[in-house]
Amino acid sequence: MKFGVHFGSRGVAGDPDTLKAIAQKAEELGYDHFGMSDHVVVATDVESAYPYSESGKFFAQDTGVSLEQVTALGFVAAATDRIQLLTSVLVLPHRHPVLAAKMLSTVDVLSKGRLIAGVGVGWMAEEIALLGGPPFADRAKASDEYIEAFRELWTAEAPARHGAHVSFDNLLFAPKSGQSPHAPIWVGGEAKGALRRAGRLGDGWYPVAANPRLPLDTPDLYGQALADVRGHAEQAGRNPEAIAGALLAIYSRIGSELDGRDGGRLAFTGNAQAIVDDISQFQERGLQHFLIGGDGDDYQGTADRLELFATEVMAKFR
């Protein structure tokens, strides 16, 4: 089992000194992945429903503060030596695909092959429109083409693609990647379309545990969804076992139990042994990479949270 930590691109991770310090602390403690979220701007009037809250209200629609994700991970790359750098996740319609491919490959090369490209189709129509992305209704089809374009640009000597949403040829694209054949692509999302996309196009599936409409908060729910992903991979002529199983439980904390949907304890909360047992049960269903939310009110609170989880939970799997 590999473990990681996810941060928003603001707050404790939005300051250069604390971002550097928490990245180095996570690496020192043995975390495998350091992830950062992706918002380039925040629209002032948002009618799109945020999928990860009961109300649909986006928690960060306040100041609009957010570092650019890929740039910030380049900063983290320079401050660390081993930890993998995860876009958690990069919203594909936010950036022109050729530019996004170059930004990602640059971080991968400069980090000596430590990038994992977590990708998703996005949920905020207003942000995608402000950034000049494809029509919101077309974002899934466009995202499929973007992923295919990344692979083409990262591997082909003379990359070319002509589709409804991506078109390029007559170009040289180098350096390619710090990894062979390229940085792994983890597809985020919990909906049926995301599961199909992960199976057809991804090297891994990276959902969020606590989508109130599409929960993955039990081993059976997660295991069945991962089996669906791998079934789509097999239908596409790919090796289903090569699709990595990941999960972000951003709410996971050692301490007080949170209430689950059935009135019992929410998985990955409570005392350390309960969380260890939860991860073990999910591991039996195919989970290979488990990530928690790292954001604290300040550096010390964040460092203490990371250390407690590392010593009380991660150590049991090492």
MINU-712725 format. One record per residue: residue number from 1; z, x, y of N, C-alpha, C in turn. Coordinates in pm, 1 decimal, decimal comma. Each point is the difference from the previous one (the first is absolute). Layout:
REM MINU-712725
resi n.pz n.px n.py ca.pz ca.px ca.py c.pz c.px c.py
NUM Z X Y Z X Y Z X Y
...
END
This chain:
REM MINU-712725
resi n.pz n.px n.py ca.pz ca.px ca.py c.pz c.px c.py
1 0,0 84,0 -119,5 0,0 -84,0 119,5 0,0 87,8 124,9
2 -90,7 -32,6 92,7 -2,8 68,1 128,3 53,0 -94,1 108,0
3 62,2 58,6 101,1 65,7 -78,8 103,2 -53,3 37,7 137,9
4 1,1 -98,9 87,9 -47,5 24,5 134,1 75,1 -81,1 101,9
5 -27,6 29,6 124,4 65,6 -67,7 111,3 -106,7 -39,5 101,7
6 15,3 -119,5 54,8 -96,2 -57,7 94,3 66,6 -16,3 135,7
7 -73,1 35,0 105,9 50,4 -16,3 136,0 -102,6 -74,9 84,4
8 49,9 -77,7 93,5 -84,5 -49,5 106,5 -34,2 115,4 92,8
9 -103,3 -14,8 78,5 -43,2 108,5 89,6 63,4 -15,2 137,9
10 129,0 -28,0 -1,7 75,9 -23,9 122,3 146,7 25,1 -32,5
11 87,3 -27,3 94,2 141,5 16,5 -27,2 34,1 143,2 -35,2
12 77,1 17,8 -106,9 43,2 134,4 -37,8 -118,7 88,8 -36,4
13 -107,5 -59,8 -51,0 -119,5 77,2 -34,9 -96,1 14,2 117,4
14 34,2 -56,0 114,4 -88,5 5,4 115,2 30,1 113,1 96,0
15 105,2 74,4 -27,8 39,0 113,9 83,0 -36,4 128,9 -72,8
16 -60,5 97,4 67,0 -46,5 118,7 -71,5 110,7 77,8 -69,7
17 113,8 13,5 63,6 107,3 78,0 -61,3 57,6 -69,8 -122,4
18 23,2 -130,2 11,1 58,1 -69,6 -115,5 -103,4 -21,9 -109,1
19 -125,5 -19,6 35,2 -104,1 -13,2 -102,6 -7,8 128,9 -82,1
20 -1,2 112,3 67,2 -3,0 128,6 -70,5 123,4 16,4 -87,5
21 115,7 -34,6 55,1 125,0 20,3 -73,7 9,7 -90,4 -122,4
22 -40,2 -125,9 13,1 12,9 -89,0 -116,2 -103,4 33,9 -106,4
23 -118,1 46,8 41,7 -99,7 41,5 -99,1 50,9 120,2 -78,0
24 58,1 96,0 69,8 53,9 117,3 -68,0 119,2 -37,0 -87,3
25 81,3 -93,5 44,6 114,1 -45,7 -79,9 -48,6 -68,7 -126,6
26 -99,5 -86,2 11,8 -53,7 -69,2 -117,8 -55,2 100,6 -100,4
27 -69,8 101,6 48,9 -53,9 102,0 -89,5 113,2 78,6 -66,6
28 99,4 36,7 77,1 114,4 74,9 -53,0 71,7 -78,8 -110,3
29 7,6 -132,2 15,9 70,8 -84,3 -95,8 -82,7 -30,6 -124,9
30 -127,1 38,1 1,2 -82,3 -18,7 -118,7 -85,0 -124,8 -2,3
31 -12,6 -68,4 113,4 -91,9 -113,9 3,4 -142,0 50,4 -20,4
32 -79,9 -80,5 -68,5 -137,3 38,8 -30,4 -98,9 -44,6 106,7
33 27,5 -111,4 66,7 -95,4 -58,6 94,2 67,3 -27,3 134,6
34 -72,7 24,6 107,8 44,2 -35,8 134,8 -107,0 -90,1 59,1
35 31,8 -128,0 17,9 -97,7 -97,4 47,6 27,6 -46,0 141,5
36 -108,4 -32,8 72,4 13,0 -57,7 134,4 -96,4 -116,9 13,1
37 43,1 -100,1 75,6 -78,0 -122,4 15,8 -105,4 15,7 109,0
38 -84,1 -102,5 14,8 -117,8 9,9 85,7 -11,1 -118,0 95,7
39 33,4 24,9 126,0 -36,8 -90,7 109,1 -45,4 87,6 115,5
40 -122,5 -18,5 43,0 -52,7 76,7 111,6 42,9 -63,6 131,5
41 -12,3 -130,3 7,2 46,0 -78,2 114,6 65,3 -125,9 -54,7
42 71,3 -70,4 85,1 53,3 -130,9 -35,7 -46,8 -99,1 106,0
43 -70,9 -100,6 -42,6 -48,9 -101,2 93,9 117,9 -74,4 63,5
44 -18,1 -42,0 123,9 108,6 -71,3 67,9 11,2 -145,2 -45,4
45 -109,6 -56,6 -46,1 0,6 -137,5 -50,4 -49,7 2,8 -144,2
46 91,8 -21,4 -93,7 -32,2 9,4 -141,3 25,8 -133,4 -68,0
47 -106,7 -59,0 -49,8 13,5 -122,5 -78,0 -7,9 26,9 -149,7
48 -47,4 118,5 -39,2 -7,9 35,6 -141,5 140,3 3,2 -59,4
49 12,6 -48,8 -121,1 129,2 -4,2 -67,5 27,8 130,9 -71,0
50 113,9 60,1 29,4 42,5 121,4 -68,8 39,4 -36,9 -143,2
51 -60,5 62,2 -101,4 20,3 -46,4 -137,5 134,3 34,5 -60,5
52 77,8 88,7 63,2 121,5 48,9 -64,5 128,3 -54,5 61,8
53 -9,6 -114,4 65,1 119,8 -69,7 46,8 -16,9 -149,0 -26,6
54 110,7 -68,3 -19,5 -4,4 -143,5 -25,9 -59,9 -75,9 117,2
55 31,2 45,3 121,3 -44,5 -70,8 120,2 -144,0 32,6 37,6
56 -52,1 112,7 -49,8 -131,3 46,6 42,2 2,1 76,5 130,7
57 119,2 20,9 54,9 14,9 72,6 126,1 -1,1 149,4 -26,0
58 -79,9 73,5 76,5 -7,4 145,0 -12,7 117,9 62,4 73,0
59 81,5 77,9 -71,5 123,9 52,6 55,5 -21,8 99,2 112,8
60 -115,5 67,5 2,7 -21,9 108,6 95,9 -81,5 -42,6 121,0
61 -13,3 -128,8 22,3 -76,5 -47,0 115,9 92,1 -4,9 121,8
62 35,9 116,7 48,1 91,9 7,3 112,8 -53,6 97,8 104,0
63 19,5 128,9 -22,6 -43,3 98,8 99,7 -142,4 48,0 -22,7
64 -52,4 -15,2 -121,7 -131,5 54,6 -31,9 2,0 146,8 -33,4
65 119,4 61,3 -6,4 10,2 142,8 -31,4 -40,1 24,5 -145,2
66 -93,1 92,1 -20,9 -40,5 37,0 -135,1 -85,0 126,3 7,9
67 41,3 103,7 -73,2 -84,2 118,0 -10,0 -123,4 -31,0 -83,6
68 -110,3 70,4 26,9 -117,0 -13,8 -85,7 32,8 65,5 -134,3
69 -20,6 -74,6 -105,8 49,9 36,3 -131,8 -52,9 133,2 -53,7
70 -132,0 17,8 -2,1 -57,5 118,9 -62,6 35,5 124,3 80,8
71 -1,9 -9,9 131,4 40,5 111,1 84,8 144,7 38,9 -28,0
72 87,4 -101,6 -11,0 141,4 25,9 -26,7 19,2 69,1 -134,9
73 -77,3 -39,0 -100,5 10,9 65,3 -130,1 -51,1 144,0 5,5
74 -93,7 27,6 88,4 -41,2 139,0 20,9 115,6 83,4 54,9
75 78,8 -58,5 88,4 119,8 65,8 52,9 100,1 25,8 -112,3
76 19,8 -101,3 -86,8 91,4 14,8 -113,0 -49,9 108,7 -94,8
77 -131,5 7,0 -18,4 -57,4 102,4 -86,9 38,0 139,9 46,9
78 -2,9 21,0 130,6 31,3 131,6 55,4 148,2 34,1 -12,7
79 84,4 -102,9 -12,6 144,8 21,1 -6,3 51,7 13,3 -142,1
80 -86,5 -21,6 -100,7 43,6 -3,0 -139,0 -92,3 85,0 -85,6
81 38,7 18,0 -126,5 -78,6 83,5 -90,1 -41,3 -70,4 -128,3
82 78,8 -97,2 -46,8 -21,6 -55,0 -133,1 -22,2 -150,2 -2,8
83 72,0 -73,1 80,7 2,8 -145,6 -9,9 -139,5 -57,2 24,9
84 -36,0 -102,5 -77,2 -130,6 -64,0 18,1 3,0 -93,0 120,4
85 -112,0 -9,8 67,8 -13,0 -74,8 124,9 -76,1 -127,9 -28,8
86 64,7 -113,1 22,0 -54,1 -129,3 -40,6 -26,6 -88,1 120,4
87 -124,9 -45,1 16,6 -27,2 -104,8 98,5 45,8 -131,2 -62,4
88 97,8 -64,8 64,1 77,1 -103,5 -68,8 2,6 -131,9 76,6
89 -114,6 -69,9 7,5 -133,3 41,4 -38,3 -89,0 10,6 123,6
90 -112,0 72,7 -13,2 -100,0 4,4 105,2 -79,1 -130,4 -3,2
91 -7,2 -67,7 114,3 -73,6 -126,0 8,1 -147,9 33,6 19,6
92 -78,9 -25,2 -101,7 -138,7 45,8 -0,6 -81,6 -50,2 119,2
93 11,2 -126,2 41,9 -83,1 -45,2 112,3 38,9 57,2 135,8
94 107,3 79,7 7,7 42,8 54,4 128,6 -90,0 111,4 51,2
95 -70,0 70,7 -89,3 -73,0 119,8 40,5 -140,5 0,0 -59,7
96 -92,0 59,4 72,6 -133,3 18,6 -55,6 14,3 80,2 -128,9
97 -69,0 -39,5 -107,3 25,0 62,8 -129,6 -31,3 149,5 -5,6
98 -102,3 45,4 71,3 -31,0 142,8 -2,3 110,4 78,4 71,6
99 45,4 -52,4 113,7 108,1 65,9 71,9 128,2 -1,4 -82,7
100 31,2 -114,7 -61,5 120,8 -8,3 -82,3 -7,0 98,4 -116,0
101 -116,2 8,7 -63,8 -16,1 94,7 -110,9 25,0 143,1 46,0
102 -47,5 35,4 118,7 20,4 135,9 51,4 146,9 22,5 38,5
103 64,6 -97,8 59,9 141,7 14,5 33,9 83,0 23,7 -125,9
104 -26,5 -77,6 -103,2 75,3 12,4 -124,7 -28,9 133,3 -69,0
105 -126,7 38,3 -6,7 -32,2 126,0 -66,8 55,7 118,9 77,3
106 8,6 -10,6 131,3 58,4 107,2 80,1 147,0 20,1 -35,3
107 74,8 -109,8 -8,4 141,0 11,7 -40,2 11,2 55,4 -141,4
108 -88,0 -42,5 -88,6 4,6 47,6 -137,9 -27,1 150,5 -7,3
109 -99,1 46,3 75,2 -32,5 143,0 -0,3 113,3 80,9 62,1
110 49,4 -43,7 116,2 102,6 77,1 69,5 133,3 -1,6 -73,4
111 25,1 -102,6 -80,9 123,4 -5,9 -79,3 -16,4 65,6 -136,7
112 -118,5 56,2 -26,4 -31,8 63,0 -128,5 8,7 -100,2 -115,7
113 -58,1 -118,3 24,3 -16,0 -97,2 -107,6 119,6 -88,3 -25,7
114 68,1 -43,0 107,4 120,2 -83,0 -19,8 -18,1 -145,2 44,1
115 -120,4 -40,7 34,6 -21,3 -135,7 50,0 -17,2 -100,2 -113,3
116 61,9 -117,9 15,4 -34,8 -119,7 -76,1 -44,6 -103,7 102,4
117 -121,4 -50,5 -15,1 -54,3 -96,7 94,3 34,7 -141,4 -47,4
118 113,9 -50,1 46,3 31,7 -140,8 -22,5 -79,7 -84,0 97,6
119 -66,5 -103,8 -48,4 -88,8 -78,7 86,1 21,9 -149,5 -22,2
120 -29,7 -78,2 103,3 9,0 -144,5 -9,0 -96,6 -65,7 96,2
121 -15,7 -131,3 -12,5 -98,4 -71,1 81,5 57,2 -49,3 132,1
122 133,3 0,5 14,4 61,1 -42,6 125,0 26,3 -148,6 6,9
123 89,2 -37,0 91,0 37,8 -141,3 13,9 -7,5 -49,2 144,5
124 0,9 92,2 98,5 3,5 -42,7 139,9 -141,2 -5,1 56,6
125 -55,0 -120,1 7,0 -136,8 -16,9 49,1 -15,0 53,6 141,7
126 102,8 -18,6 81,8 -8,2 38,6 139,7 -10,4 152,0 16,2
127 72,9 75,1 -82,4 -7,3 146,0 8,4 -136,3 50,0 -45,4
128 -51,1 -54,9 -109,2 -131,0 40,4 -49,1 -107,1 -26,5 105,6
129 9,6 -114,5 67,5 -98,0 -32,1 104,8 10,7 98,0 116,5
130 122,8 32,8 40,7 18,0 92,6 111,1 -57,6 138,3 -30,5
131 -0,4 38,0 -127,1 -48,9 131,3 -40,1 -148,4 -0,7 -37,0
132 -66,1 -114,4 19,3 -143,1 -6,2 -24,4 -37,3 -4,4 -146,3
133 90,6 -51,3 -84,5 -26,2 -7,6 -143,0 -92,1 -114,0 -36,4
134 -26,6 -15,5 -127,4 -87,2 -109,0 -45,9 66,1 -135,7 23,1
135 -76,1 -108,7 -4,5 61,5 -131,7 10,9 111,9 -15,8 -103,1
136 108,8 -63,1 40,0 117,6 -8,7 -86,2 -34,2 -60,9 -135,5
137 -84,8 -99,9 -0,8 -36,3 -65,8 -126,0 -78,2 92,6 -92,3
138 -59,6 105,3 55,5 -80,7 92,7 -79,8 75,0 127,9 -35,4
139 128,3 7,4 35,1 69,9 128,0 -12,3 12,1 46,3 -145,3
140 9,8 -92,8 -95,9 13,4 42,0 -139,9 -129,3 64,9 -49,1
141 -113,5 -64,1 26,3 -127,5 57,5 -41,6 -25,8 131,7 72,2
142 33,8 3,5 129,2 -17,6 124,6 74,4 88,8 110,2 -56,8
143 122,0 -35,3 -36,8 93,2 99,8 -52,7 -49,5 57,7 -131,9
144 -58,3 -83,5 -83,3 -59,0 51,8 -124,2 -105,1 106,6 31,6
145 -85,3 -28,7 97,6 -103,1 96,8 37,1 60,8 126,0 60,5
146 109,1 -15,0 74,2 64,6 117,3 59,9 53,4 92,1 -109,9
147 63,7 -56,5 -102,1 52,9 81,7 -109,6 -113,8 72,9 -70,1
148 -107,5 -72,4 -26,9 -116,3 63,1 -63,3 -58,2 109,4 89,4
149 1,9 -22,6 131,4 -49,9 101,0 93,5 88,4 124,3 -0,8
150 132,6 -19,7 -7,7 90,1 115,6 -7,5 -37,7 88,3 -118,7
151 -16,7 -61,8 -116,1 -31,4 78,0 -119,3 -134,6 71,4 13,9
152 -96,0 -68,4 58,2 -131,6 60,7 20,8 10,5 121,0 92,3
153 70,5 -17,1 110,0 12,6 107,9 97,4 81,4 116,8 -55,0
154 97,8 -29,3 -82,5 89,7 103,2 -51,8 -58,0 76,1 -119,6
155 -109,4 -50,2 -58,6 -49,8 63,5 -122,5 -148,0 38,0 3,6
156 -82,2 -73,5 73,4 -145,0 21,2 -6,2 -43,8 113,6 92,3
157 -94,8 79,6 -47,9 -54,3 107,3 82,5 -82,4 -55,6 115,9
158 -72,4 -108,4 -24,8 -79,8 -64,3 104,8 41,2 -147,1 5,6
159 114,8 -29,1 58,6 51,3 -137,4 -5,2 -90,6 -98,5 73,7
160 -14,9 -116,6 -60,7 -80,5 -106,3 61,0 48,7 -133,4 -53,5
161 2,6 -98,0 87,3 36,4 -135,1 -42,8 -60,7 -98,4 98,0
162 -53,9 -109,8 -53,6 -57,2 -104,7 84,2 47,2 -134,3 -53,1
163 94,9 -59,1 70,6 54,8 -128,1 -38,9 12,6 -92,0 119,3
164 59,7 -115,1 -21,1 14,0 -97,6 107,6 96,5 48,2 108,3
165 97,9 82,0 -38,6 103,7 42,0 94,0 7,3 150,7 21,1
166 -64,1 78,3 -85,8 2,1 145,6 11,7 -141,2 51,3 -20,1
167 -46,7 82,9 92,5 -134,0 56,4 -14,1 -1,7 139,2 59,4
168 -39,2 98,6 -83,3 -14,6 136,1 49,2 -89,4 78,4 -95,0
169 -67,1 99,7 54,3 -71,3 101,8 -77,2 -35,2 113,0 96,5
170 -72,3 100,9 -49,5 -41,0 113,6 82,6 118,9 66,6 68,9
171 105,3 25,6 -77,4 116,6 65,1 57,4 58,8 99,4 -99,6
172 71,0 97,6 55,3 79,9 91,8 -79,7 146,4 -36,7 23,0
173 75,8 -8,8 -106,9 141,5 -36,8 10,0 81,1 105,5 -74,7
174 71,7 81,9 76,3 81,7 105,2 -60,3 109,3 37,8 100,6
175 113,7 49,0 -48,4 34,9 18,3 -141,4 24,4 -133,2 -68,7
176 -14,3 -0,2 -131,1 6,8 -123,6 -76,1 142,9 -48,5 -19,9
177 81,8 80,6 -64,8 134,8 -41,1 -35,6 76,9 121,6 -46,4
178 130,0 -9,9 2,5 82,6 105,0 -55,2 28,5 -19,9 -146,9
179 -57,3 -104,9 -60,8 24,2 -31,8 -139,7 -133,5 -24,9 -69,6
180 0,6 11,0 -130,3 -121,7 -23,5 -78,0 19,1 -121,8 -89,8
181 -95,2 -95,9 1,6 -120,9 0,9 82,9 26,1 -42,7 144,1
182 114,1 -67,5 26,3 35,3 -40,0 136,1 143,4 -50,1 -1,0
183 54,1 -25,9 117,2 134,5 -56,1 10,3 4,7 -135,3 -70,8
184 108,3 -29,0 -74,2 8,8 -130,3 -65,5 8,4 -113,0 101,3
185 -57,7 -113,4 -37,9 0,3 -119,6 84,0 86,6 -105,4 -68,4
186 109,7 -37,6 65,3 86,5 -106,9 -49,8 -31,1 -126,3 80,1
187 -32,6 -106,1 -68,1 -33,9 -125,6 67,0 125,1 -87,4 9,3
188 34,4 -38,9 121,1 115,3 -85,1 22,5 -35,6 -147,0 -8,6
189 103,7 -83,5 -8,9 -19,4 -144,5 2,5 44,1 -67,8 -127,3
190 35,6 -127,2 13,1 53,7 -77,8 -110,3 -90,3 -116,8 -40,2
191 -97,0 -35,6 83,3 -87,0 -114,1 -27,6 -99,9 34,6 -110,6
192 -62,8 -102,3 -55,7 -94,9 20,6 -109,8 -112,6 94,7 39,6
193 -47,0 -13,6 124,4 -106,6 88,7 45,9 43,9 144,5 3,3
194 125,7 24,7 37,7 51,6 136,5 2,2 10,0 56,3 -140,6
195 40,3 -82,1 -95,5 8,5 45,4 -139,0 -138,4 36,7 -53,4
196 -99,7 -82,4 33,3 -137,3 31,5 -42,2 -47,2 129,5 65,5
197 28,1 15,5 128,6 -44,1 118,6 73,4 65,3 125,5 -58,1
198 129,2 -7,9 -29,3 69,5 114,7 -57,5 -60,4 39,6 -134,1
199 -32,9 -100,2 -82,0 -57,3 29,6 -130,3 -140,6 55,9 8,2
200 -80,3 -54,0 90,4 -139,6 42,3 9,8 -17,0 130,8 75,1
201 85,7 22,1 102,4 -26,9 108,8 93,2 115,5 98,1 18,8
202 118,8 -33,4 -46,3 115,8 82,3 30,0 33,1 101,0 -108,2
203 76,7 100,9 41,1 61,9 92,9 -94,2 144,3 -40,4 -25,9
204 48,3 -96,4 76,4 134,1 -51,5 -16,4 11,9 -134,3 67,6
205 104,2 -74,7 -39,1 31,5 -129,5 62,6 135,5 13,8 66,5
206 7,3 -37,3 129,6 119,0 25,5 81,2 39,2 -126,9 76,0
207 64,4 -95,7 -67,4 40,1 -123,6 66,0 139,8 10,8 59,7
208 37,5 -104,6 70,7 135,0 -16,3 55,2 75,0 -99,7 -87,2
209 125,4 30,1 -31,2 76,5 -84,3 -92,0 33,2 -136,4 60,1
210 23,7 -4,0 131,2 62,4 -117,9 60,1 -95,3 -83,6 83,4
211 -119,1 -26,7 -50,9 -86,9 -98,2 63,9 51,9 -137,8 -40,8
212 54,2 -79,9 92,3 63,5 -125,2 -40,9 -95,3 -99,1 -66,0
213 -128,9 13,3 25,1 -97,2 -90,7 -60,1 -58,2 54,6 -129,3
214 6,2 131,3 -18,3 -52,8 64,8 -120,3 99,8 106,8 -45,3
215 119,3 -42,4 -41,4 105,7 97,3 -29,5 -27,7 81,2 -125,7
216 48,1 123,0 3,9 -5,6 89,9 -115,9 140,3 56,1 -23,5
217 97,1 -89,5 0,6 140,1 39,3 -1,4 66,0 -10,7 -137,2
218 -80,8 -16,5 -105,9 51,8 5,7 -136,3 -91,1 89,7 -82,4
219 53,4 60,5 -105,0 -85,2 85,3 -83,4 -119,0 -74,3 -58,2
220 19,2 -125,6 -39,6 -110,0 -75,0 -59,1 -110,6 -27,5 100,7
221 37,5 -37,9 122,6 -101,5 -26,0 102,2 -78,6 126,9 30,3
222 70,8 111,1 14,3 -69,1 125,8 28,6 -87,9 41,6 -117,1
223 53,9 -7,2 -119,9 -75,3 43,6 -117,1 -125,8 -80,6 -21,7
224 7,9 -131,9 21,3 -118,3 -82,8 -18,5 -105,8 31,4 105,7
225 44,1 19,9 124,5 -95,7 30,8 106,4 -66,7 135,7 -24,4
226 77,2 99,0 -44,3 -58,4 130,3 -29,7 -97,0 -9,8 -117,1
227 33,7 -82,8 -98,8 -92,3 -21,4 -111,6 -129,9 -62,9 49,4
228 10,3 -91,9 97,8 -120,7 -60,2 57,8 -84,8 106,6 69,5
229 65,9 88,3 76,6 -72,4 108,6 67,2 -75,8 83,1 -102,1
230 68,8 38,2 -104,2 -62,7 85,4 -100,7 -106,5 -74,1 -79,2
231 15,8 -132,3 -12,5 -105,0 -79,1 -62,3 -127,2 0,5 82,2
232 15,7 -8,9 132,5 -117,7 6,8 87,9 -65,2 138,4 -8,8
233 82,6 104,6 -14,6 -56,0 134,0 -15,2 -82,9 9,8 -127,9
234 51,4 -55,0 -107,0 -72,4 4,4 -127,4 -130,8 -75,7 9,1
235 1,5 -115,8 67,4 -121,9 -77,6 16,9 -104,1 76,6 80,4
236 47,2 87,0 89,1 -91,1 79,8 82,6 -43,5 128,1 -70,1
237 38,2 16,2 -126,1 -38,9 119,0 -73,7 82,3 122,5 32,3
238 118,9 -19,7 55,6 87,1 110,4 35,9 114,5 11,6 -100,7
239 67,6 111,6 -0,3 115,7 21,0 -86,8 120,2 -71,6 59,7
240 48,1 -107,3 -60,8 109,2 -76,3 61,1 129,4 78,4 11,8
241 23,2 91,2 -93,4 125,3 75,7 2,5 1,2 104,9 110,4
242 -115,7 25,1 60,5 -6,4 96,7 109,1 43,5 -60,5 133,0
243 22,9 -132,3 4,3 43,9 -67,1 122,7 150,7 14,3 11,3
244 47,4 74,9 98,1 143,2 21,8 17,4 67,9 -128,6 45,4
245 120,3 -22,4 -48,9 80,0 -115,1 40,5 108,5 40,8 97,7
246 -7,0 -50,0 122,9 97,6 32,0 104,0 61,3 -129,3 53,5
247 106,7 12,5 76,1 66,1 -117,9 58,8 82,9 44,9 119,1
248 -11,0 -74,9 111,2 83,5 21,9 117,0 103,9 -111,2 9,0
249 127,3 36,7 -17,5 110,8 -93,5 20,1 71,7 44,4 126,5
250 -56,4 -38,7 112,2 43,5 54,2 128,9 144,5 -35,5 29,3
251 50,1 -107,4 -58,9 135,3 -48,8 24,3 104,4 66,9 -89,0
252 -40,9 81,7 -95,4 92,0 53,4 -100,3 111,0 81,9 65,6
253 124,5 -34,2 -31,3 116,5 68,1 54,2 109,9 5,7 -105,0
254 74,0 108,9 -0,1 123,1 6,9 -77,7 110,8 -59,3 86,2
255 66,5 -102,2 -53,0 104,7 -66,2 78,3 7,5 -147,7 -34,9
256 -1,2 -81,4 101,9 11,7 -144,4 -21,3 -123,0 -55,0 -69,8
257 22,2 -93,3 -90,7 -111,4 -68,0 -65,3 -66,4 -97,2 96,6
258 -131,5 -8,7 -8,2 -74,0 -102,4 72,1 -30,7 -113,5 -96,5
259 -9,1 -120,8 53,3 -25,9 -116,4 -84,6 -146,4 -5,9 -40,0
260 -25,1 -22,1 -128,3 -134,9 -17,9 -49,9 -45,4 -143,2 11,4
261 -121,6 -26,3 -39,2 -56,7 -134,8 11,8 70,1 -101,3 -89,2
262 57,7 47,6 -110,5 67,4 -90,4 -94,0 148,9 -11,8 27,5
263 45,8 55,2 110,6 141,6 -4,4 33,1 78,0 117,4 -54,1
264 -60,7 79,3 -86,4 65,7 118,9 -51,8 -25,2 120,2 88,4
265 23,6 117,3 -54,1 -18,0 124,7 75,0 -147,6 34,3 11,9
266 -42,0 37,5 118,9 -136,7 46,1 20,4 -14,5 138,5 -62,1
267 -104,4 18,8 -77,8 -23,3 129,0 -64,8 -1,7 113,5 101,8
268 50,7 115,3 -41,4 3,9 123,4 78,5 102,8 -5,3 112,0
269 96,2 -92,1 -8,8 112,4 -2,6 93,8 129,2 -1,1 -80,1
270 109,7 33,2 68,0 130,3 1,8 -65,1 46,4 141,0 -28,0
271 78,2 16,3 -106,3 52,1 133,6 -29,7 -108,2 86,9 -63,4
272 27,6 129,6 -3,7 -101,5 95,6 -44,4 -43,6 -25,1 -143,2
273 94,6 -31,3 -88,8 -37,3 -19,6 -139,9 -90,3 -121,0 -16,4
274 25,1 -106,1 76,3 -86,6 -117,4 -7,7 -142,4 35,8 42,4
275 -13,4 83,1 102,8 -132,4 40,2 46,4 -67,7 89,8 -103,2
276 75,5 91,5 -60,2 -54,0 83,5 -107,1 -51,6 -86,7 -114,0
277 78,2 -100,6 -37,7 -41,0 -89,1 -109,4 -127,3 -76,5 37,1
278 -8,2 -47,1 125,9 -120,8 -71,4 44,3 -122,7 89,1 -10,9
279 10,1 121,7 52,3 -114,3 91,5 -2,6 -39,8 29,0 -143,6
280 97,4 17,2 -88,2 -29,8 27,6 -141,1 -76,1 -115,5 -63,5
281 39,2 -122,9 32,1 -68,8 -116,6 -56,9 -142,0 -11,7 53,7
282 -19,8 29,4 127,8 -134,5 -0,1 56,0 -82,3 114,5 -58,2
283 64,4 113,4 -24,3 -69,5 113,3 -60,2 -54,3 -37,1 -137,2
284 73,1 -79,3 -75,2 -45,6 -44,2 -131,2 -124,5 -87,0 11,0
285 -20,8 -63,2 118,1 -119,1 -84,1 23,5 -111,7 77,3 66,4
286 15,3 131,1 17,6 -109,7 80,4 52,4 22,5 63,2 135,3
287 115,1 -24,8 64,4 26,8 60,0 130,6 14,1 151,5 -13,6
288 -69,3 73,1 89,0 4,1 146,1 -1,5 46,4 61,1 131,3
289 -15,7 -73,9 109,0 34,8 50,0 133,2 80,4 -108,7 71,1
290 123,8 30,6 37,8 86,4 -98,2 65,9 38,7 51,6 137,9
291 -25,6 -82,3 101,7 27,5 39,0 137,8 95,9 -97,2 66,8
292 85,1 54,9 84,1 95,3 -79,6 75,9 -27,8 16,3 149,1
293 56,4 -88,9 81,1 -5,5 15,5 145,0 103,1 100,2 45,4
294 -38,6 87,6 90,9 91,8 104,4 43,1 57,4 -18,2 138,6
295 -56,5 -90,7 78,4 38,9 -10,5 140,1 148,4 -29,6 17,4
296 65,9 83,6 80,3 137,6 -24,9 40,6 8,2 -6,4 151,2
297 119,8 -26,4 51,1 15,3 -11,5 144,8 -12,6 134,1 70,5
298 34,0 108,6 -70,5 -8,9 133,4 57,6 -24,2 99,5 -112,5
299 -12,4 127,5 36,6 -29,1 99,5 -102,9 110,0 7,0 -104,5
300 125,8 5,4 42,8 107,6 18,7 -97,1 8,9 -116,4 -96,7
301 -13,2 -122,1 51,7 3,0 -115,3 -89,1 -115,2 1,1 -99,0
302 -116,4 44,2 45,8 -116,7 9,4 -87,3 21,3 107,8 -106,2
303 47,7 116,1 41,6 23,0 110,1 -93,6 104,6 -38,0 -104,2
304 105,3 -68,7 43,8 104,3 -42,1 -93,6 -55,8 -98,3 -102,4
305 -85,4 -91,9 45,3 -60,5 -98,1 -91,0 -88,2 68,7 -102,7
306 -81,8 94,3 45,2 -87,3 72,0 -92,3 80,6 80,9 -101,0
307 105,3 64,5 45,3 80,5 82,6 -89,9 73,7 -85,3 -102,6
308 54,3 -113,2 42,2 71,2 -87,3 -93,0 -93,1 -49,4 -110,2
309 -119,8 -42,6 36,2 -94,2 -49,2 -99,6 -43,6 112,9 -92,7
310 -19,5 118,8 56,4 -43,7 113,1 -81,6 105,4 38,9 -102,6
311 125,6 3,0 40,8 105,3 46,1 -90,6 44,3 -107,6 -97,9
312 -4,1 -125,9 42,4 53,5 -106,5 -84,6 -105,4 -71,5 -83,8
313 -126,3 7,8 40,8 -106,1 -70,4 -73,5 -105,2 98,8 -52,9
314 -64,2 73,5 88,5 -107,0 90,9 -43,6 48,2 99,5 -104,4
315 119,5 50,5 17,0 52,1 102,2 -91,3 9,5 -50,6 -142,0
316 12,9 -130,5 -20,4 11,2 -55,1 -134,4 -132,9 4,8 -75,7
317 -109,4 23,7 72,6 -133,3 3,9 -62,2 -53,5 143,5 -9,1
318 80,3 96,4 39,3 -48,2 137,7 5,9 63,8 82,8 -112,2
END
